[in-house]
Amino acid sequence: MKVLVINCGSSSLKYQVLDMTNETLLAKGLVERIGMDGSVLKHEKTNVDDKFIQETPMKNHKDAITNVMNALTDSIYGVVKNMQEIGAVGHRVVHAGEKYAQSVVIDDKVIAALTECIELAPLHNPPNLLGIAACQELMPGVPEVAVFDTAFHQTMPPESYIYAIPYEYYTKYGIRRYGFHGTSHKYVAERAADMLGVNIADLKLITCHLGNGASVSAIKRGKCIDTSMGFTPLAGLAMGTRSGSIDPAIISFIADKDGLSADEVLDILNKKSGVLGISGISSDFRDIAAAIEDGNLRAELALRVFAHRVRYYIGAYIAEMNGVDAIIFTAGVGENDVNMRDVICSELGNLGIKLDLVKNKVRGKETIISRDDSKVAILLIPTNEELVIARDTYELTK
């Protein structure tokens, strides 16, 4: 079976086609600036060097998916003769609240549930639903599956997800810790077990998804028991532009001082904070590293704050699980930033976590980077969220 994986943002769409008989990637691509001037599709066929780039107006997600279908069936760059060869479509959906703890075949009931969750993810669920609706219209009869960012974290115990606020806010409005990046944490945890040759049910793992958005999860016996992101992706680590967890009184304090609304302060915390806010330079960790080379002290502070927060959660989760067998680094920063992994691990030696500085000199490659005498394995595993989506889609529709 060939599976089409769709990941819709508000003005973008990422996609892949995989042959699930051997989990081979056939093609992938990106549509940018949907509904804006300069809409463009960038399509790559596996083992073909040239990219197919098409600039054409795309006023909505239906137009975008139509152009994706045209690229997939193109006589030169395509990977299927017609869309009837696509056996199922898997959609990344950010938020399912407490409604779904696992991936699900999409029907009217699922659509209604995801619509109800829009208030929990107002920036993400609407474009996810637009992508689903477009595929239903353009590919009638093809089964579609929703794979949720939040589902993997639904195994957390109540003491991990309940906030210490009046309980009625949980029962009335669903205010609790949900966690995100679930497909990434799930994938790298399972790969870590394979690499170590140990059943995941016998492992205590800490997975560090470190990118512009970042989160850390504690995974015990294959199940998530805690994660750093919360009711929204704003909580937890300092990130590219997000503040991470702060004293909530800061919101009203800034609002009073600067005459801003709560929403305006939240916009600052989401889009103008994190390493961008501290450094004043960029949310891109490569730009921060370059500024440090030029002696910029605020850039250096920004990276120290980021590393400090990661260590904070690693230490907390070791305590929560009463130990750890392996720590996994993944996502853009986790996979590629040699120095950041070093800075994070350098102060963890007394916990039996010892990074091999030679093995660590690697980017984007699946490998073990801990010293031979380290009591805790340290792994670098490039994430593959699309494969997780494709696997769940295949299992539910085959």
BELTA-V471236 format. One record per residue. N is the residue number from 1. RES is the residue in one letter. PSI is psi in degrees with one decimal (999 if undefined). Layout:
# BELTA-V471236
N:RES:PSI
N:RES:PSI
This chain:
# BELTA-V471236
1:M:137.3
2:K:131.9
3:V:132.8
4:L:123.9
5:V:127.9
6:I:132.8
7:N:98.4
8:C:127.2
9:G:-176.8
10:S:-36.6
11:S:16.3
12:S:164.7
13:L:121.0
14:K:146.2
15:Y:157.1
16:Q:152.6
17:V:127.0
18:L:140.6
19:D:108.8
20:M:-2.1
21:T:-30.6
22:N:15.3
23:E:42.3
24:T:131.8
25:L:122.7
26:L:-38.7
27:A:157.2
28:K:163.0
29:G:177.8
30:L:131.8
31:V:129.0
32:E:155.8
33:R:42.7
34:I:130.9
35:G:12.0
36:M:166.5
37:D:145.8
38:G:27.1
39:S:137.3
40:V:143.1
41:L:129.7
42:K:116.7
43:H:134.4
44:E:127.8
45:K:133.2
46:T:135.6
47:N:14.2
48:V:122.1
49:D:-42.1
50:D:136.5
51:K:146.4
52:F:115.3
53:I:125.9
54:Q:120.5
55:E:114.7
56:T:147.5
57:P:133.2
58:M:101.4
59:K:-16.6
60:N:179.6
61:H:-27.1
62:K:-44.0
63:D:-42.3
64:A:-46.5
65:I:-32.9
66:T:-44.2
67:N:-34.1
68:V:-45.1
69:M:-39.8
70:N:-39.5
71:A:-40.2
72:L:-24.0
73:T:8.1
74:D:143.6
75:S:-24.7
76:I:-50.5
77:Y:-6.4
78:G:166.1
79:V:-2.9
80:V:150.1
81:K:-36.6
82:N:167.4
83:M:-9.3
84:Q:-17.6
85:E:-15.0
86:I:116.7
87:G:-25.6
88:A:159.3
89:V:129.6
90:G:128.0
91:H:131.0
92:R:124.4
93:V:129.4
94:V:-47.4
95:H:127.8
96:A:8.8
97:G:-135.9
98:E:10.3
99:K:-33.3
100:Y:129.5
101:A:5.1
102:Q:168.5
103:S:155.9
104:V:145.0
105:V:132.9
106:I:128.6
107:D:-172.7
108:D:-35.4
109:K:-40.9
110:V:-42.6
111:I:-43.4
112:A:-41.2
113:A:-41.6
114:L:-32.2
115:T:-39.8
116:E:-28.3
117:C:1.6
118:I:-37.2
119:E:-20.7
120:L:-26.1
121:A:68.7
122:P:-21.6
123:L:-21.7
124:H:-46.8
125:N:-38.2
126:P:-49.6
127:P:-31.2
128:N:-43.2
129:L:-35.5
130:L:-41.1
131:G:-40.3
132:I:-46.6
133:A:-40.3
134:A:-43.0
135:C:-38.0
136:Q:-37.9
137:E:-40.5
138:L:-21.1
139:M:60.1
140:P:136.9
141:G:-13.6
142:V:125.1
143:P:142.2
144:E:145.4
145:V:138.1
146:A:127.0
147:V:121.5
148:F:137.8
149:D:-32.0
150:T:-16.5
151:A:-43.4
152:F:-28.1
153:H:0.5
154:Q:-5.3
155:T:-1.7
156:M:141.3
157:P:159.9
158:P:-36.1
159:E:-18.6
160:S:-30.5
161:Y:-13.8
162:I:130.9
163:Y:150.3
164:A:60.0
165:I:169.2
166:P:129.0
167:Y:-24.9
168:E:-24.9
169:Y:-25.9
170:Y:-46.9
171:T:-34.7
172:K:-41.1
173:Y:-2.7
174:G:27.4
175:I:112.8
176:R:173.9
177:R:129.4
178:Y:-42.1
179:G:153.9
180:F:-175.3
181:H:26.2
182:G:-39.7
183:T:-33.9
184:S:-47.6
185:H:-40.0
186:K:-46.6
187:Y:-50.8
188:V:-29.7
189:A:-44.7
190:E:-38.8
191:R:-37.6
192:A:-42.8
193:A:-42.2
194:D:-44.9
195:M:-34.5
196:L:-10.0
197:G:33.2
198:V:140.6
199:N:132.1
200:I:-24.5
201:A:-12.6
202:D:11.8
203:L:150.2
204:K:118.6
205:L:147.9
206:I:117.9
207:T:129.0
208:C:99.4
209:H:98.9
210:L:108.5
211:G:-155.5
212:N:-37.8
213:G:140.7
214:A:145.2
215:S:156.2
216:V:138.8
217:S:147.3
218:A:122.8
219:I:114.1
220:K:120.9
221:R:38.9
222:G:-1.5
223:K:140.2
224:C:128.0
225:I:-10.9
226:D:155.0
227:T:154.9
228:S:-34.5
229:M:158.9
230:G:-127.3
231:F:-33.3
232:T:170.5
233:P:4.2
234:L:-24.1
235:A:162.7
236:G:-127.6
237:L:154.0
238:A:140.2
239:M:-162.7
240:G:-54.7
241:T:-4.8
242:R:144.2
243:S:-28.0
244:G:-167.8
245:S:130.4
246:I:169.2
247:D:119.4
248:P:-21.7
249:A:-18.0
250:I:-32.2
251:I:-51.8
252:S:-32.1
253:F:-48.5
254:I:-41.0
255:A:-43.3
256:D:-43.5
257:K:-40.8
258:D:4.5
259:G:41.9
260:L:158.5
261:S:166.4
262:A:-40.0
263:D:-38.4
264:E:-38.0
265:V:-42.2
266:L:-35.0
267:D:-39.9
268:I:-44.2
269:L:-29.8
270:N:-35.6
271:K:-13.9
272:K:15.2
273:S:-147.6
274:G:-148.2
275:V:-26.4
276:L:-47.5
277:G:-40.5
278:I:-46.2
279:S:-32.4
280:G:11.3
281:I:-57.1
282:S:160.5
283:S:-5.5
284:D:120.4
285:F:-23.9
286:R:-38.0
287:D:-38.3
288:I:-43.5
289:A:-40.5
290:A:-39.1
291:A:-35.4
292:I:-39.7
293:E:-29.5
294:D:5.4
295:G:17.3
296:N:113.8
297:L:-33.5
298:R:-34.3
299:A:-42.1
300:E:-41.1
301:L:-40.4
302:A:-43.7
303:L:-34.2
304:R:-39.7
305:V:-45.1
306:F:-50.1
307:A:-39.1
308:H:-43.0
309:R:-38.1
310:V:-46.4
311:R:-38.4
312:Y:-47.3
313:Y:-36.9
314:I:-48.2
315:G:-42.5
316:A:-39.6
317:Y:-28.9
318:I:-43.1
319:A:-42.4
320:E:-36.2
321:M:-1.9
322:N:47.4
323:G:172.2
324:V:141.1
325:D:-33.0
326:A:147.4
327:I:131.9
328:I:132.0
329:F:133.6
330:T:177.7
331:A:178.5
332:G:-50.8
333:V:-45.8
334:G:-35.3
335:E:-28.9
336:N:-16.5
337:D:94.9
338:V:-46.1
339:N:-40.2
340:M:-41.8
341:R:-38.6
342:D:-47.9
343:V:-41.7
344:I:-45.4
345:C:-17.0
346:S:-25.0
347:E:18.8
348:L:12.1
349:G:-37.7
350:N:-12.6
351:L:8.7
352:G:16.3
353:I:106.4
354:K:115.7
355:L:135.1
356:D:114.0
357:L:-26.2
358:V:-49.7
359:K:-28.0
360:N:-14.4
361:K:66.3
362:V:149.5
363:R:132.2
364:G:26.9
365:K:135.9
366:E:114.0
367:T:163.6
368:I:128.8
369:I:12.3
370:S:158.5
371:R:157.9
372:D:-28.0
373:D:9.1
374:S:130.6
375:K:-20.8
376:V:128.4
377:A:139.8
378:I:124.1
379:L:145.3
380:L:119.8
381:I:110.1
382:P:132.0
383:T:158.8
384:N:74.5
385:E:-33.9
386:E:-36.3
387:L:-38.7
388:V:-44.3
389:I:-44.4
390:A:-40.7
391:R:-47.7
392:D:-40.7
393:T:-44.9
394:Y:-45.6
395:E:-34.2
396:L:-15.4
397:T:-8.5
398:K:999
